[in-house]
């Protein structure tokens, strides 16, 4: 792993007065910590069929409720990220209300909640260490519990449980896992949790998330050593490599036991492509990225196509602007201060979004983005303080 210590100390002592009651427990803010434990949990309906509540989304909403009462600790690190993110949410929600009225109110509220949790985390309005420690503990418990259920899994021999289906579980583990590794204070702790995440991803036997885990690991090692141009080239080569490996796996029959699901995915991909072509500039609004195949309603498996179907080329343009803005932030900091683990988390989320529907609008990547912005803000504050102290 990276030989550079990029542990970022998020300032805790300068909390606004109205937020003091949350910090009376010392180094951990108990409500924030407990809510953080729920972020890896996608749902419990497989245990309680009648309970279909989105546990992690509700946890994010509660965190927003806490965060809005605190003041921001630093300014936004990128005007482009702020404008593109705000514009994307306003467009998706506003256009959906125009097209469908309140029919997709739940989905609209979900989008607003995810934007808000990224914003409050990124501005330092929440006790970041409590969030990350909660996620670490919650992920370990969820992984252990889900691993114990593998013998009875509906996906034979693969990790599911409270983390979702195998692909979703791998997405949660990689995207949230790399994001919180950044907050661990010692190299040994980081490597240990990186290994735990890796074991979990192996148990999913998910091609997409295994690849994302590998790319993010290489990113952590090499990113501080390469410039912006090489970074772009690296990501481009990674995308081409994934396409090549996926084709090779199909040619060699490495996953022949999944031929049925792969055939279904291929049929779904064709339907997705047609709907994307029909979406035009404006899109069809939230809740429309689904198709009927063989008498069954299926959600899109490609989150980018889902975004374009729902929000059109306008939404895709804003999404690309957001991604570019975040990527430019990667190189704003000196190499030794870059939160490369959190950068890897965002890369995991973007890779997984090619094969996991609606992952671009789900809690793991929203929390990962918020944590990255928080780490980045804390690093800027520390660099500025060191510069002032040296004068």
C-alpha positions in Angstrom: 0.0 0.0 0.0 0.9 3.6 -0.2 4.0 4.5 1.8 2.7 8.0 2.3 0.8 8.7 5.5 -2.3 10.5 4.3 -4.2 10.3 7.6 -6.2 13.4 7.8 -7.0 14.9 11.2 -10.5 16.4 10.9 -10.7 19.2 13.4 -13.1 18.4 16.2 -12.5 21.1 18.8 -13.8 24.0 16.8 -17.4 22.9 16.7 -20.1 25.5 16.6 -21.8 26.1 19.9 -25.1 24.8 18.7 -23.5 21.4 18.1 -21.7 21.0 21.5 -24.4 18.8 22.9 -23.5 16.1 20.3 -19.8 16.0 21.5 -20.3 15.5 25.2 -19.3 11.9 24.8 -15.7 12.9 23.9 -14.0 11.4 20.9 -17.2 9.8 19.5 -20.5 11.4 18.9 -22.8 8.6 19.9 -25.9 9.4 17.6 -23.6 10.0 14.6 -21.7 6.8 15.3 -24.8 4.7 15.6 -26.2 6.1 12.4 -22.9 5.4 10.7 -23.2 1.8 11.6 -26.4 1.6 9.5 -25.0 3.0 6.3 -23.7 -0.3 5.0 -27.0 -2.0 5.6 -29.1 -2.0 2.4 -32.2 -3.7 3.9 -33.5 -6.4 6.2 -36.5 -7.6 4.1 -34.9 -11.0 3.6 -35.3 -11.5 7.3 -38.6 -9.5 7.8 -40.4 -9.5 4.4 -42.9 -6.9 5.5 -40.1 -4.4 6.4 -38.9 -2.9 3.1 -37.5 0.3 4.5 -34.2 1.5 3.0 -32.2 1.4 6.2 -29.1 3.2 4.9 -31.1 6.0 3.2 -33.0 6.6 6.5 -29.7 6.7 8.3 -28.5 9.3 5.8 -31.6 11.4 6.3 -31.0 11.4 10.1 -27.4 12.4 9.6 -28.6 15.3 7.5 -31.0 16.3 10.3 -28.1 16.5 12.7 -25.7 18.2 10.3 -27.9 21.1 9.3 -27.7 22.5 12.8 -23.9 22.8 12.7 -21.9 25.4 10.8 -19.6 24.5 7.9 -16.0 24.2 8.9 -14.5 25.0 5.5 -15.4 26.4 2.1 -16.2 24.2 -0.9 -13.1 22.9 -2.5 -14.5 23.2 -6.0 -17.0 25.5 -7.5 -17.5 23.1 -10.4 -18.4 20.2 -8.1 -20.8 22.4 -6.1 -22.6 23.8 -9.1 -22.7 20.5 -11.0 -24.0 18.5 -8.0 -26.6 21.1 -7.2 -27.7 21.4 -10.8 -28.0 17.6 -11.2 -30.3 17.3 -8.2 -32.4 20.3 -9.2 -32.8 19.0 -12.8 -33.7 15.4 -11.8 -36.2 16.4 -9.2 -37.6 19.4 -11.0 -38.1 17.7 -14.3 -39.6 14.7 -12.6 -42.1 16.9 -10.8 -43.0 18.6 -14.1 -43.4 15.2 -15.9 -45.0 13.1 -13.2 -46.2 15.3 -10.4 -45.9 13.6 -7.1 -45.9 10.1 -8.4 -42.2 9.7 -7.9 -42.0 11.7 -4.6 -40.2 8.9 -2.7 -37.5 8.7 -5.4 -37.2 12.5 -5.5 -36.8 12.7 -1.7 -34.1 9.9 -1.9 -32.1 12.0 -4.4 -32.4 15.1 -2.3 -31.3 13.2 0.8 -28.2 11.7 -0.9 -27.2 15.2 -2.1 -27.7 16.6 1.3 -25.7 13.9 3.2 -22.8 14.4 0.7 -23.0 18.2 1.3 -23.1 18.2 5.1 -20.3 15.6 5.3 -18.2 17.5 2.8 -18.7 20.8 4.6 -17.5 19.3 7.9 -21.0 19.8 9.5 -20.8 16.2 11.0 -18.3 14.6 13.3 -16.4 12.8 10.5 -14.5 10.4 12.8 -17.8 9.2 14.4 -19.3 8.5 10.9 -16.3 6.6 9.7 -15.9 4.5 12.9 -19.6 3.7 12.8 -19.3 2.6 9.2 -16.2 0.4 10.0 -18.0 -1.3 12.9 -21.3 -1.6 11.0 -19.5 -3.1 7.9 -17.6 -5.7 10.0 -20.9 -6.8 11.7 -22.8 -6.8 8.4 -20.1 -8.8 6.7 -19.8 -11.4 9.4 -23.6 -11.7 9.6 -23.9 -12.0 5.8 -21.1 -14.5 5.6 -22.8 -16.7 8.1 -25.8 -16.8 5.8 -23.9 -17.9 2.7 -25.0 -21.6 3.1 -28.6 -20.5 2.7 -28.0 -17.8 0.2 -30.3 -17.5 -2.9 -27.1 -17.0 -4.8 -25.4 -20.3 -4.2 -22.1 -19.9 -2.3 -22.0 -16.2 -2.6 -22.2 -13.3 -0.1 -25.6 -11.6 0.1 -27.5 -10.9 3.4 -28.0 -7.4 4.7 -25.5 -6.0 2.1 -27.8 -6.9 -0.8 -27.2 -9.2 -3.7 -23.6 -10.2 -4.6 -22.9 -7.3 -6.9 -24.6 -4.8 -4.5 -22.6 -6.3 -1.6 -19.4 -5.9 -3.4 -20.3 -2.3 -4.3 -21.0 -1.5 -0.7 -17.8 -3.1 0.6 -15.5 -1.4 -2.0 -17.0 2.0 -2.1 -17.6 2.5 1.6 -14.6 0.4 2.6 -12.0 2.4 0.8 -13.7 5.6 1.9 -13.4 4.8 5.6 -9.9 3.2 5.4 -8.7 6.8 4.8 -9.7 7.7 8.4 -7.8 4.9 10.1 -4.8 6.3 11.8 -2.1 3.6 11.4 -0.8 1.8 8.4 -1.4 -1.5 10.1 -5.1 -0.7 10.7 -5.5 0.4 7.1 -4.0 -2.8 5.7 -6.1 -4.9 8.1 -9.3 -3.4 7.1 -8.3 -3.4 3.4 -7.8 -7.2 3.8 -11.2 -7.5 5.5 -12.8 -5.7 2.6 -10.9 -7.9 0.1 -12.2 -11.1 1.8 -15.7 -9.8 1.6 -15.4 -8.9 -2.1 -14.0 -12.4 -2.8 -17.0 -13.9 -1.1 -19.3 -12.0 -3.5 -17.6 -13.6 -6.5 -18.6 -10.5 -8.4 -16.5 -9.8 -11.4 -17.3 -6.1 -11.4 -16.4 -5.4 -7.8 -13.3 -7.7 -7.9 -12.1 -5.5 -10.7 -13.0 -2.3 -8.9 -11.2 -3.5 -5.8 -8.1 -4.2 -7.8 -8.1 -0.9 -9.7 -8.7 1.1 -6.4 -5.8 -0.8 -4.8 -3.4 0.1 -7.6 -4.7 3.7 -7.5 -3.8 4.0 -3.8 -0.3 2.8 -4.6 0.5 4.7 -7.8 -1.7 7.8 -7.8 0.5 10.0 -5.6 3.4 9.2 -8.0 1.8 10.2 -11.3 0.7 13.5 -12.8 -2.8 14.5 -14.0 -2.3 13.3 -17.6 -1.1 9.9 -16.5 -4.0 9.6 -14.1 -6.4 10.1 -17.0 -4.5 7.5 -19.1 -4.6 5.1 -16.2 -8.3 5.3 -15.8 -8.8 5.0 -19.5 -6.6 1.9 -19.7 -8.5 0.4 -16.7 -11.8 0.8 -18.5 -10.4 -0.8 -21.6 -8.9 -3.6 -19.5 -12.2 -4.3 -17.8 -14.0 -4.6 -21.2 -11.2 -7.0 -22.5 -11.3 -9.2 -19.4 -15.1 -9.4 -19.5 -15.0 -10.5 -23.1 -12.2 -13.0 -22.3 -14.1 -14.5 -19.4 -17.1 -15.0 -21.7 -14.9 -16.5 -24.5 -13.1 -18.9 -22.1 -16.3 -19.9 -20.3 -15.0 -18.9 -16.8 -18.4 -18.1 -15.6 -20.5 -20.7 -17.5 -22.6 -21.3 -14.4 -24.0 -17.8 -14.8 -24.9 -18.2 -18.5 -28.6 -17.7 -17.6 -28.1 -14.5 -15.7 -25.6 -13.2 -18.4 -28.2 -13.9 -21.1 -30.8 -11.9 -19.2 -28.3 -9.1 -18.7 -27.6 -9.0 -22.4 -31.3 -8.8 -23.2 -31.7 -6.0 -20.6 -28.7 -4.2 -22.0 -30.4 -4.1 -25.5 -33.6 -2.7 -23.9 -31.6 -0.1 -22.0 -29.8 1.1 -25.1 -33.1 1.6 -26.9 -34.5 3.6 -24.0 -31.4 5.7 -23.8 -31.8 6.6 -27.5 -35.4 7.6 -26.9 -34.5 9.8 -23.8 -33.2 12.7 -25.8 -32.0 15.8 -24.1 -34.6 15.9 -21.3 -35.1 12.3 -20.3 -38.3 10.6 -19.0 -38.0 11.6 -15.3 -37.2 9.6 -12.2 -38.7 6.1 -12.0 -38.7 5.3 -15.7 -35.4 3.3 -15.9 -37.1 -0.1 -16.0 -38.1 -2.5 -18.7 -40.4 -5.5 -19.2 -38.5 -8.7 -20.1 -40.0 -12.1 -20.2 -43.0 -10.8 -18.3 -40.9 -9.4 -15.5 -40.2 -5.7 -14.6 -36.5 -5.2 -14.3 -34.5 -2.1 -13.2 -31.6 -1.0 -15.3 -28.3 -2.8 -14.5 -26.2 0.1 -15.9 -26.5 3.2 -13.7 -25.2 5.6 -16.3 -27.9 4.4 -18.8 -30.4 4.8 -15.9 -29.2 8.4 -15.3 -29.5 9.3 -19.0 -33.0 7.6 -19.4 -34.3 9.5 -16.4 -32.5 12.9 -16.9 -31.5 12.9 -20.6 -28.3 14.4 -22.0 -28.7 17.3 -19.6 -28.3 15.0 -16.6 -25.4 13.2 -18.2 -23.7 16.5 -18.9 -24.0 17.6 -15.3 -22.8 14.2 -14.1 -19.8 14.3 -16.3 -19.1 17.9 -15.0 -19.3 16.6 -11.4 -16.9 13.7 -12.1 -14.5 16.0 -13.9 -14.7 18.5 -11.0 -13.9 15.8 -8.4 -11.0 14.5 -10.6 -9.5 17.9 -10.8 -9.7 18.1 -7.0 -7.5 15.0 -6.8 -4.5 17.1 -8.0 -5.2 20.2 -6.0 -3.3 18.9 -3.0 0.4 17.9 -2.6 0.9 14.1 -3.1 1.6 13.5 0.6 -1.7 15.2 1.6 -4.0 13.5 -0.9 -6.7 11.3 0.5 -5.9 8.5 -2.0 -8.0 5.9 -0.3 -11.1 8.1 -0.6 -10.2 8.7 -4.2 -10.1 5.0 -4.7 -13.5 4.7 -3.1 -15.0 7.0 -5.7 -13.3 5.1 -8.5 -14.9 1.9 -7.1 -18.3 3.5 -7.2 -17.9 4.7 -10.7 -16.7 1.3 -11.9 -19.5 -0.6 -10.2 -22.0 1.7 -11.7 -21.5 0.1 -15.1 -23.1 -3.1 -13.9 -25.1 -2.2 -10.8 -28.4 -0.2 -11.4 -29.0 3.1 -9.5 -25.6 2.9 -7.7 -24.9 6.5 -8.8 -28.0 7.5 -6.7 -27.4 5.4 -3.6 -26.0 6.0 -0.1 -22.6 4.3 -0.5 -21.3 6.6 -3.2 -23.0 9.7 -1.7 -21.3 9.0 1.7 -18.0 8.3 -0.1 -18.2 11.6 -1.9 -19.0 13.5 1.3 -16.1 11.9 3.1 -13.7 12.6 0.3 -14.8 16.3 0.3 -14.3 16.3 4.1 -10.8 14.8 3.9 -10.0 17.3 1.2 -11.3 20.2 3.2 -9.4 19.1 6.4 -6.2 18.8 4.4 -6.6 22.3 2.9 -7.2 23.7 6.4 -4.1 21.9 7.8 -1.9 23.1 4.9 -3.1 26.7 5.4 -2.5 26.5 9.1 1.1 25.2 8.6 1.7 27.9 6.1 0.5 30.6 8.5 2.6 29.1 11.3 5.7 29.1 9.2 5.5 32.9 8.5 
